[in-house]
Amino acid sequence: MAGAIAIIAVLLILPILVIMTGAVGAFILGQFLYRDAEIRNEGSELLDLNL
């Protein structure tokens, strides 16, 4: 009986962990690419158009 409860707990928790890991990864990648774009385009008049 304990094995069935453990399997159910893993099946409920694992998808949440995968989604949260993907969200954290997307946030880190987005921040890195945003900073890289600002550094590469420093002094461009197009940056003034970004809000």
N, C-alpha and C positions, 0 to 999 in steps of 0.2 A: 504494500500500500504506500509506503514511503517513497518507493521508486516512481510510482505514478504521479505523486504530488510533485516530486522533483522534476519530472519531465514536463509537466504542465507549467511549473514555475519558469523553467528555462524557455519554453515555447512562448510564454508571455513576455519575458524580459528581454530575450535576444533581439527581436525586431526593434524594440525601443532603443537598445544600445547601438544597433547598426545605424538607425536613423540619426541619432544624436552624434555619432562619430562622423557621419557624412556632413551634418550641419556644421560641426566644428571645423572640419577640413575645408569646407566651402568658405567659411568665414576667414580662416587664416589665408587661404589662397587669394580671396578677394582683396583683403587688406594688403597683401604683398604686391599684387598686380596694380592696385590703385596707387600705392606709393611709388612703384617703379614708373608708372605712367607720368606721375607728377614730376619726378626727377628728370625723366627723358625730355619732357616738354616744357621745362622751366623757361619762362620768358615768352611763351607763346601767347598771342592774343586770344586764342581759342579757349584757354583756361578761364578767362573772365566770363565766358558764356556758360560754363558749368555751374550749376546751382546745387 
